[in-house]
Amino acid sequence: MNGDENRDLRARQAANREAVDSLDRDSAHTQSERHEFFKEVYRRAEGDPGMVPWADLAAKAKLHEWLLRHKGDGVATAVDVACGLGDNAEALAEAGYVTTGFDLSEQAIRWARKRFPDSPVEYRTADLFELPPEWKGAFDLVNECYTLQSLHPSMLDRTAAAVAGLVRPGGTLLIYARYRPDGAHVDGPPWPLEEQQLRLFEGLGFELVHEDLFHLSRHGRKIPNAFSEWRKRV
């Protein structure tokens, strides 16, 4: 997607933000309500990415840069958590990983398959909190992008544990998240992690390999983001 196309997509997403926000206005943001919110966004979009605020139609640049240095060689397995329309999952596959992409939304999975009809990615409909037993500790590489912040902070520990459970001993976990200063007020969704929470995987059996803190510009705002690489202890 070129610069003009990207600007047009962002403009349409901004214009449609009110319609999307209305889907969970006055919600208590429980797990079931958030699940229904994501499903409804994809249902209402009807193939228009301008109705999906988080759709980039391109893999994250930080992920792409990391994959240039870490190839899968056609053997290593990878999973993309809450894969949405499939761009990050496709990047994993292109880098040589035997890739699975899963999302709660059946509509999102159908959309990803339609966008990439010849893809080697196995796209699956699955709930992060009710994953197939055979996925536990099964993947060499797990990619998580913006999932942690999309659910209410009361679910953060459970969400992080579910993501961590996908990684095999000695495997790699990539986390891409917004963050905010410790104690700063947040009125989500989304709910950027507190800066101290960027280290929450230390308590889940992981060692930090590398962390990149940076800012992205969105609608005139500079938003703190973090991209981190973790290794699961053996």
Secondary structure, 3 states (H helix, E strand, C coil): CCHHHHHHHHHHHHHCHHHHHHHHCCCCCCHHHHHHHHHHHHHHHCCCHHHCCCCCCCCCHHHHHHHHHCCCCCCCEEEEECCCCCHHHHHHHHCCCEEEEEECCHHHHHHHHHHCCCCCCEEEECCCCCCCHHHCCCEEEEEEECCHHHCCHHHHHHHHHHHHCCEEEEEEEEEEEEEECCCCCCCCCCCCEEHHHHHHHHHHCEEEEEEEEEEEEECCEEEEEEEEEEEECC
